Amino acid sequence: MLVELTMTEQWYRAVLEVDAGIPVIEVAERFGVSRQAVHRWIGWYREEGLDGLANRSSRPRSSPAASWRPRRRREAWAPARSAPPST
C-alpha cells in the first residue's frame, strides 16, 4: 500500500534520520533535495519543534521592486506635423 506523506512528515522523517546518525548528504540524496535544505529543516525543528516544519510560504518578506513608480511618458520621437499647405 502506497501512502503519500505531507511535506511536514517528509521533513520530519529527514530530521529523524539525521538525528539517528545518517549523514546529511545521504539523507539529502534519498529525499532528492540539497544538503542545505536538510540543514534548514534541522534548524527549524530545533528552534520551533514540529511546528517549525509546517509548510512555509515562499512569499518574500518584502518586495522593494513592487513599489515602483510608472515612468513618465516619453515624448514622440517623430517630428511635429506641419500645417497642411494652404491653397
C-alpha positions as CSV (number, residue, x, y, z in Angstrom):
1,M,0.0,0.0,0.0
2,L,1.4,3.4,-1.1
3,V,1.0,6.2,1.4
4,E,1.6,9.8,0.4
5,L,3.2,11.8,3.1
6,T,2.8,15.5,3.7
7,M,5.8,17.8,3.3
8,T,5.9,18.2,7.1
9,E,6.0,14.4,7.6
10,Q,8.8,14.1,4.9
11,W,10.8,16.8,6.5
12,Y,10.3,15.3,10.0
13,R,11.5,11.9,8.7
14,A,14.6,13.5,7.3
15,V,15.4,15.2,10.6
16,L,14.9,11.9,12.5
17,E,17.2,10.1,10.1
18,V,20.0,12.7,10.7
19,D,19.4,12.5,14.4
20,A,19.8,8.7,14.1
21,G,23.3,9.2,12.7
22,I,22.7,9.0,9.0
23,P,24.9,11.6,7.2
24,V,23.1,14.7,5.9
25,I,24.4,14.1,2.4
26,E,22.8,10.6,2.3
27,V,19.5,11.9,3.7
28,A,19.5,14.7,1.1
29,E,20.1,12.3,-1.7
30,R,17.3,10.0,-0.5
31,F,14.8,12.9,-0.3
32,G,16.0,14.4,-3.6
33,V,17.0,17.8,-2.0
34,S,20.2,19.7,-1.3
35,R,22.1,19.2,1.9
36,Q,21.4,22.9,2.7
37,A,17.6,22.1,2.6
38,V,18.1,19.3,5.2
39,H,20.2,21.6,7.4
40,R,17.4,24.2,7.1
41,W,14.8,21.7,8.2
42,I,17.0,20.6,11.2
43,G,17.3,24.3,12.2
44,W,13.6,24.9,12.0
45,Y,12.9,21.7,14.0
46,R,15.4,22.6,16.7
47,E,14.1,26.2,17.0
48,E,10.4,25.6,16.8
49,G,9.8,21.9,17.2
50,L,7.3,20.1,14.9
51,D,5.5,23.4,14.2
52,G,8.7,24.7,12.7
53,L,8.4,22.1,9.9
54,A,4.9,23.2,8.9
55,N,4.9,24.1,5.2
56,R,6.1,27.7,4.9
57,S,5.1,30.3,2.5
58,S,7.7,31.1,-0.2
59,R,6.4,34.7,-0.4
60,P,9.2,37.2,0.2
61,R,9.0,39.2,3.4
62,S,9.5,42.4,1.4
63,S,9.3,43.4,-2.3
64,P,11.1,46.7,-2.8
65,A,10.6,46.4,-6.6
66,A,6.9,46.3,-6.1
67,S,6.9,50.0,-5.0
68,W,7.9,51.2,-8.4
69,R,6.5,54.4,-9.9
70,P,5.3,54.4,-13.5
71,R,7.7,56.0,-15.9
72,R,6.9,59.4,-17.3
73,R,5.5,59.1,-20.8
74,R,8.1,59.9,-23.4
75,E,7.6,62.5,-26.0
76,A,7.0,61.2,-29.5
77,W,10.2,60.9,-31.5
78,A,8.6,61.8,-34.8
79,P,8.8,65.4,-35.9
80,A,5.8,67.6,-35.2
81,R,3.4,67.7,-38.1
82,S,3.3,70.8,-40.1
83,A,0.1,72.5,-41.0
84,P,-1.3,71.4,-44.4
85,P,-0.3,73.7,-47.3
86,S,-2.8,76.4,-47.8
87,T,-4.5,76.6,-51.1
